[in-house]
Amino acid sequence: MLSDTVDQWIQDGFEKGMSQGMSQGMAIGERAIIERQLSKKFGRLTFEQKSKLNQLTSNQLLALSEKILFASTIEEVLGEMATA
């Protein structure tokens, strides 16, 4: 009985840890792609620009990825990052 409960706790903890790890890994990958797209199109990013990217949510990064396609300058993309 107790053994089954402990096994379930371990399994739940494992699944939660895996889910969190996957989410964090995906966010790191999304940021890396956005940073690469920006630097390829507009040149090397500043420390401040990279710091702003690190603060964005996954949904904000997705919106930013679309802005990159149509922007003529990096300011057009990053100027609205706070409201992305």
Z-matrix of the N, CA and C atoms (Angstrom, degrees):
N
C 1 1.447
C 2 1.534 1 110.98
N 3 1.330 2 115.61 1 -60.22
C 4 1.465 3 119.91 2 179.97
C 5 1.525 4 110.07 3 -62.35
N 6 1.316 5 114.96 4 -37.03
C 7 1.462 6 120.02 5 179.46
C 8 1.528 7 111.06 6 -62.01
N 9 1.325 8 116.96 7 -39.66
C 10 1.457 9 121.12 8 178.19
C 11 1.525 10 111.10 9 -65.39
N 12 1.319 11 116.57 10 -40.21
C 13 1.461 12 121.19 11 179.02
C 14 1.526 13 110.57 12 -64.53
N 15 1.324 14 116.43 13 -45.36
C 16 1.463 15 120.82 14 179.26
C 17 1.523 16 110.14 15 -63.47
N 18 1.312 17 117.06 16 -42.79
C 19 1.467 18 120.91 17 177.83
C 20 1.529 19 110.96 18 -59.87
N 21 1.328 20 116.49 19 -39.31
C 22 1.469 21 120.45 20 179.42
C 23 1.526 22 110.64 21 -67.50
N 24 1.334 23 116.36 22 -40.32
C 25 1.475 24 120.02 23 177.50
C 26 1.527 25 110.31 24 -61.74
N 27 1.305 26 115.36 25 -44.11
C 28 1.466 27 119.68 26 179.40
C 29 1.527 28 110.19 27 -62.11
N 30 1.310 29 116.44 28 -45.27
C 31 1.464 30 120.81 29 179.65
C 32 1.530 31 111.00 30 -62.88
N 33 1.321 32 117.18 31 -44.24
C 34 1.465 33 121.13 32 178.17
C 35 1.529 34 111.13 33 -61.27
N 36 1.327 35 115.85 34 -44.00
C 37 1.460 36 120.43 35 178.92
C 38 1.519 37 111.90 36 -63.58
N 39 1.299 38 116.16 37 -40.83
C 40 1.460 39 121.42 38 178.30
C 41 1.522 40 110.73 39 -62.52
N 42 1.323 41 116.12 40 -47.46
C 43 1.466 42 120.20 41 -179.49
C 44 1.526 43 111.63 42 -63.47
N 45 1.322 44 116.58 43 -40.85
C 46 1.464 45 120.42 44 178.60
C 47 1.525 46 110.28 45 -64.65
N 48 1.310 47 116.99 46 -43.29
C 49 1.465 48 121.32 47 178.55
C 50 1.519 49 111.72 48 -63.38
N 51 1.309 50 117.41 49 -41.79
C 52 1.467 51 121.39 50 178.16
C 53 1.518 52 110.55 51 -62.88
N 54 1.315 53 116.64 52 -43.49
C 55 1.467 54 121.45 53 -179.68
C 56 1.522 55 110.96 54 -62.86
N 57 1.326 56 116.37 55 -45.72
C 58 1.464 57 120.42 56 179.28
C 59 1.521 58 110.91 57 -64.30
N 60 1.304 59 116.76 58 -41.29
C 61 1.459 60 121.21 59 179.30
C 62 1.520 61 111.81 60 -63.61
N 63 1.314 62 116.17 61 -41.10
C 64 1.462 63 119.99 62 178.48
C 65 1.518 64 110.78 63 -65.97
N 66 1.314 65 117.44 64 -41.41
C 67 1.463 66 121.23 65 178.58
C 68 1.521 67 111.17 66 -62.80
N 69 1.311 68 116.39 67 -44.58
C 70 1.461 69 120.32 68 179.15
C 71 1.524 70 110.67 69 -64.26
N 72 1.309 71 116.76 70 -41.49
C 73 1.463 72 120.89 71 178.70
C 74 1.519 73 111.92 72 -63.32
N 75 1.306 74 116.48 73 -40.43
C 76 1.460 75 120.42 74 178.47
C 77 1.527 76 110.64 75 -65.54
N 78 1.320 77 117.51 76 -41.15
C 79 1.463 78 120.98 77 179.28
C 80 1.526 79 110.77 78 -63.52
N 81 1.309 80 117.12 79 -40.81
C 82 1.467 81 120.93 80 177.66
C 83 1.525 82 109.99 81 -62.43
N 84 1.321 83 116.46 82 -42.88
C 85 1.458 84 120.88 83 178.55
C 86 1.519 85 112.75 84 -64.85
N 87 1.319 86 116.48 85 -40.95
C 88 1.471 87 120.33 86 178.62
C 89 1.523 88 110.59 87 -62.26
N 90 1.324 89 116.45 88 -44.70
C 91 1.470 90 120.32 89 179.26
C 92 1.528 91 111.03 90 -63.49
N 93 1.323 92 116.27 91 -39.95
C 94 1.464 93 120.00 92 -179.67
C 95 1.524 94 110.73 93 -64.01
N 96 1.312 95 117.17 94 -40.14
C 97 1.464 96 120.71 95 179.26
C 98 1.523 97 110.70 96 -66.24
N 99 1.330 98 116.91 97 -45.96
C 100 1.468 99 120.62 98 179.47
C 101 1.532 100 110.08 99 -61.60
N 102 1.322 101 116.32 100 -44.79
C 103 1.463 102 119.68 101 179.31
C 104 1.528 103 110.34 102 -60.68
N 105 1.304 104 117.12 103 -42.01
C 106 1.466 105 121.00 104 179.24
C 107 1.525 106 111.13 105 -65.01
N 108 1.322 107 117.13 106 -44.05
C 109 1.468 108 120.31 107 178.41
C 110 1.530 109 110.98 108 -60.70
N 111 1.315 110 116.20 109 -45.69
C 112 1.468 111 120.19 110 -179.95
C 113 1.524 112 111.31 111 -62.70
N 114 1.322 113 117.25 112 -45.00
C 115 1.460 114 119.65 113 -177.30
C 116 1.526 115 111.57 114 -69.93
N 117 1.307 116 118.27 115 -33.85
C 118 1.466 117 120.59 116 177.06
C 119 1.523 118 111.14 117 -67.52
N 120 1.312 119 116.24 118 -37.28
C 121 1.459 120 119.95 119 -176.18
C 122 1.527 121 112.68 120 -84.73
N 123 1.345 122 117.30 121 -38.59
C 124 1.460 123 120.50 122 -171.22
C 125 1.526 124 114.62 123 -118.94
N 126 1.305 125 118.36 124 -5.68
C 127 1.457 126 120.89 125 -178.00
C 128 1.520 127 111.60 126 102.18
N 129 1.308 128 114.63 127 178.27
C 130 1.466 129 121.75 128 -175.81
C 131 1.534 130 111.79 129 -56.99
N 132 1.321 131 115.47 130 136.03
C 133 1.465 132 121.26 131 179.23
C 134 1.524 133 110.54 132 -83.48
N 135 1.312 134 115.46 133 148.65
C 136 1.456 135 120.93 134 175.56
C 137 1.526 136 109.63 135 -78.83
N 138 1.313 137 115.20 136 166.94
C 139 1.461 138 120.81 137 176.35
C 140 1.528 139 110.52 138 -59.10
N 141 1.329 140 116.28 139 -41.91
C 142 1.463 141 120.75 140 -179.16
C 143 1.530 142 111.30 141 -63.50
N 144 1.314 143 116.57 142 -40.97
C 145 1.462 144 120.15 143 179.23
C 146 1.523 145 110.75 144 -65.16
N 147 1.324 146 116.71 145 -41.71
C 148 1.467 147 120.41 146 177.89
C 149 1.527 148 110.51 147 -64.77
N 150 1.316 149 116.60 148 -39.00
C 151 1.472 150 120.53 149 178.93
C 152 1.524 151 110.87 150 -62.57
N 153 1.327 152 116.72 151 -40.96
C 154 1.466 153 120.30 152 177.83
C 155 1.527 154 110.67 153 -62.68
N 156 1.322 155 116.54 154 -42.18
C 157 1.459 156 119.86 155 178.76
C 158 1.524 157 111.06 156 -59.60
N 159 1.317 158 116.88 157 -39.05
C 160 1.463 159 121.09 158 -178.10
C 161 1.518 160 113.11 159 -67.34
N 162 1.318 161 117.42 160 -16.15
C 163 1.463 162 121.08 161 -179.46
C 164 1.527 163 112.96 162 -93.70
N 165 1.328 164 117.23 163 -7.46
C 166 1.465 165 120.21 164 -175.21
C 167 1.520 166 112.03 165 -82.60
N 168 1.315 167 114.71 166 148.68
C 169 1.458 168 121.18 167 175.47
C 170 1.524 169 109.76 168 -79.77
N 171 1.292 170 115.51 169 170.05
C 172 1.460 171 121.32 170 178.53
C 173 1.535 172 111.29 171 -59.64
N 174 1.320 173 116.89 172 -42.11
C 175 1.473 174 120.41 173 178.89
C 176 1.518 175 111.61 174 -65.87
N 177 1.322 176 117.26 175 -37.94
C 178 1.458 177 120.86 176 177.92
C 179 1.523 178 110.92 177 -66.65
N 180 1.330 179 116.56 178 -39.05
C 181 1.462 180 119.94 179 177.29
C 182 1.525 181 111.18 180 -65.18
N 183 1.314 182 116.30 181 -37.88
C 184 1.471 183 119.93 182 177.54
C 185 1.525 184 110.41 183 -62.24
N 186 1.314 185 117.23 184 -45.53
C 187 1.462 186 121.09 185 178.22
C 188 1.527 187 110.64 186 -62.60
N 189 1.306 188 116.21 187 -39.61
C 190 1.460 189 121.30 188 179.12
C 191 1.527 190 111.26 189 -64.27
N 192 1.313 191 116.85 190 -36.81
C 193 1.468 192 120.54 191 -179.46
C 194 1.528 193 111.67 192 -61.68
N 195 1.317 194 117.05 193 -30.69
C 196 1.462 195 120.87 194 177.60
C 197 1.530 196 110.93 195 -77.48
N 198 1.311 197 117.41 196 -36.22
C 199 1.463 198 121.31 197 179.44
C 200 1.529 199 111.16 198 -63.99
N 201 1.327 200 115.72 199 -35.39
C 202 1.458 201 120.29 200 -179.20
C 203 1.532 202 111.05 201 -58.14
N 204 1.309 203 116.44 202 -35.13
C 205 1.463 204 120.73 203 -176.13
C 206 1.528 205 112.78 204 -62.61
N 207 1.310 206 117.53 205 -33.35
C 208 1.456 207 120.95 206 -171.86
C 209 1.525 208 114.34 207 -110.90
N 210 1.299 209 117.67 208 -7.30
C 211 1.463 210 121.21 209 -176.15
C 212 1.526 211 111.36 210 -76.61
N 213 1.323 212 115.53 211 143.72
C 214 1.463 213 121.77 212 176.17
C 215 1.519 214 111.65 213 -93.97
N 216 1.329 215 116.27 214 -23.84
C 217 1.463 216 121.05 215 179.35
C 218 1.517 217 109.34 216 -135.19
N 219 1.305 218 115.25 217 159.40
C 220 1.459 219 119.56 218 178.29
C 221 1.519 220 110.92 219 -66.56
N 222 1.342 221 116.09 220 -28.98
C 223 1.466 222 119.75 221 178.56
C 224 1.527 223 111.33 222 -64.00
N 225 1.338 224 117.19 223 -32.88
C 226 1.468 225 119.82 224 177.20
C 227 1.522 226 110.53 225 -63.74
N 228 1.290 227 116.82 226 -34.12
C 229 1.466 228 121.06 227 -179.09
C 230 1.525 229 110.17 228 -80.94
N 231 1.307 230 116.32 229 -53.31
C 232 1.456 231 121.43 230 -171.84
C 233 1.518 232 113.20 231 -80.75
N 234 1.302 233 117.71 232 -18.76
C 235 1.463 234 120.58 233 179.96
C 236 1.515 235 113.06 234 -63.58
N 237 1.310 236 116.50 235 -24.54
C 238 1.466 237 120.96 236 -179.15
C 239 1.522 238 112.25 237 -111.05
N 240 1.307 239 117.51 238 14.36
C 241 1.470 240 120.37 239 -177.24
C 242 1.514 241 112.47 240 -58.14
N 243 1.290 242 117.91 241 -37.66
C 244 1.472 243 120.44 242 -177.24
C 245 1.527 244 111.24 243 -67.08
N 246 1.330 245 117.50 244 -24.10
C 247 1.458 246 120.16 245 -179.14
C 248 1.521 247 112.32 246 -110.61
N 249 1.332 248 116.60 247 10.60
C 250 1.466 249 119.74 248 -177.92
C 251 1.497 250 111.73 249 -61.87
